Amino acid sequence: MNNFSKARRRFLRGAVAIGATAPFVDMVRPSWAADDIKVGFNGDLSASPSAQSGRAAIVGIQAALDDLNAKGGVLGRKLTLVVRDDLSQPPKSIHNMSELIDNERVVAVFGPTNSGNALAWKHIPNRKKIPVVGCLASATDITKPTSPSADNYMFRVGSVDRFQVVALTTYARKNPTTKVIGFLTETTGYGQAGLKDLEEVAEAQGIRPAASGKFGVADTDMTSQLSKLRDAGVDTVLIWAQGTPTGQLLRSMDKIGYFPTILTSWAALNLSFVNTAGPVLAEKPIFLQTVSEDRTPHQQAFFDRMLPKLDNASSFAFAVHAYDAAQLVAIAIAQAGSTEGSGLREALENPKKPYEGIAKTYHPSFTRERHEALGPADQKWTCWRGGKLAAYTDAVVASLKPEDFKG
Amino acid sequence: MTSTLLQALVSGLAIGGVYALIALSFSITFTTTNSLNFGQGEFVGIGAFLGVTVLYVIATTAGEAISFSSLPPSTSNGLTYPVAAVVVTLLFGVLGILLFVLAVRPFAGKTGMNWVMSTIGFGIILQSIGLAIWGPAPVNLPSPLGDDVIRIAGTGVRPQEILILVVALALMAGLDLLMHRTRVGKGMRAVAANPQAAALMGIDVSSMMIGAFALSAALAGLAGLLAAPIASASLFLGLGIALKAFSGAIVGGLDNPRGCILGGFMLGLLESGVALWNAQWREIVIFVLIILVLAVKPNGLFGAQSLDKV
């Protein structure tokens, strides 16, 4: 190689180096230091009515990180949160996921708000070996491994549709006043997945619904579908829909004066449900949530701390899930001794010590086979009373035993 | 069973009233300018939010401490809702003029369909401004007539649904009279039939076209305000409604205002009728029927029969 070529190569190398660093020379130093451990949140914070739960999750995660950082962080490093709003759109959510993992180099991700978005991108964290701990979306399939023997990076500290459906169907089966059951579901992915759970669990419990109806998420009049159920003699209806359409369904029930026993999904927690149904009709359904309104002193202290930062008190459970999820990730990092993805997954699946969280004491939080931190026994019966959430109980609820829950 | 059918009929008429009103608004611009506002859905959503804003401003000016996201029923009492309706109608009239001047007139008389893109763009700009002002969350708008269900022969209906039906029918009858009995109406019809000939007859074609867009936009804004107490005010409220209304207008015959109204009502009734059988099949049945109707009668059920000789 002659000297001219060497000089030219040196010049080119230098030029590339200057070109690559130039954009960063004047860049403001980011708020996190280079040795901080970054965790991400990807979910809806502004677009859908569920966005209030996304915002509650951010408050919960940040509270956990503040507590951890006050004690010196994990592995001697501070934890920082990188937030991405997916606007409830699957394409945006997929993009956010790659961006958080590849560009931001987060070690774990929390979220998303909507089940459909989690199902749209769950292959990404599994392929890139970055644990995701869901704290909002409840679709049953989110935490299922991509194949039976595959390493699974999808975890959840939150409610699960299947567990709710099992509990609600058991209530209907044990209720002496229930003679004829019907299903009503919305036509979105959430409603379709819920209907699948409803049908499978009903079959496992030996229940045959007399009628089943569907409605659009933007429908404002469901009297036709309800009339069909009424004509079939349905006295107990299981509803799987988001907050707003469930509210519209109750308004349509009011129109035709037909009020069967109403068992519905935890979407009724959402303020959009009460706003649509109105405080009086909102008292009709029974549903489940993971944090009881009869709070322990530990939960009450956390509630008092969170309340000023929440949009409303009804999104408290999401802050609890998010806080516990962030703490469990921090425990796993400490146990693994590194932030490397597969080691973190193994530490999450094999916790050495129990963790006394806000929702409960996790002992253990996860195993290799079980990626749900909250189980069927963590479901709390709930209703609305006077515009506020309240613990629900009656003779049927009091009589339910763990062995009753099948499916 | 009778009460079930009657309930489906009442529900179909109530939603059909909204479709008919917007179908009519499509027809008004089509018959005068041969163009449509494809941002009409966004106009409906903005109309609803503007109505909420007017009610909120009136209530807070009177010293009430209320939340914008959930207005109490008292905010729609007395004259406040009619005042909001007048303000929304007038502001949307101005908006319609702006739409015509900025997004339709530059392309009028030219070949191509540029006005399609420009009206869609106008709607998206409007919606984006709306999102920046009010955010994406739906907001409650109380009905001026209360929310108690009225029961007639076992059939339930809310006062707001009756109000929609009455206002829609009154507006349609009024516009029908305007088009057929007044000089302005006859002028508009003349412009629709042949703008050049109308201009030669001394009719101010430009004013007629501006008037048509103002009227069309005002109807969309008012429809948003009327529908909001039932569906909640949302910036995304109008898109689905406008699509159905447009379908109704096409089935009825876009160049026949009375046909558009009938088309809107037919679609509402068909929707609630199919839901009696199977709601999931509703969209499939409706759009298959629309395609069938158009295959047999390309100009819609009540559209003018045109014959082009070449």
Interface residues (C-beta under 8 A of the other chain):
Chain A: S46 A47 S48 P49 A51 T187 G213 K214 F215 G216 A218 D219 T220 D221 M222 T223 S224 Q225 S227 K228 R230 D231 T244 R251 D254 K255 I256 G257 S272 N275 T276 G278
Chain B: M1 S3 T4 Q7 A8 S11 A14 I15 S69 S70 G135 P136 A137 P138 N140 D147 V149 R151 T155 G156 V157 R158 I230 A231 S232 G240 S272 G273 A275 L276 N278 A279 Q280 R282
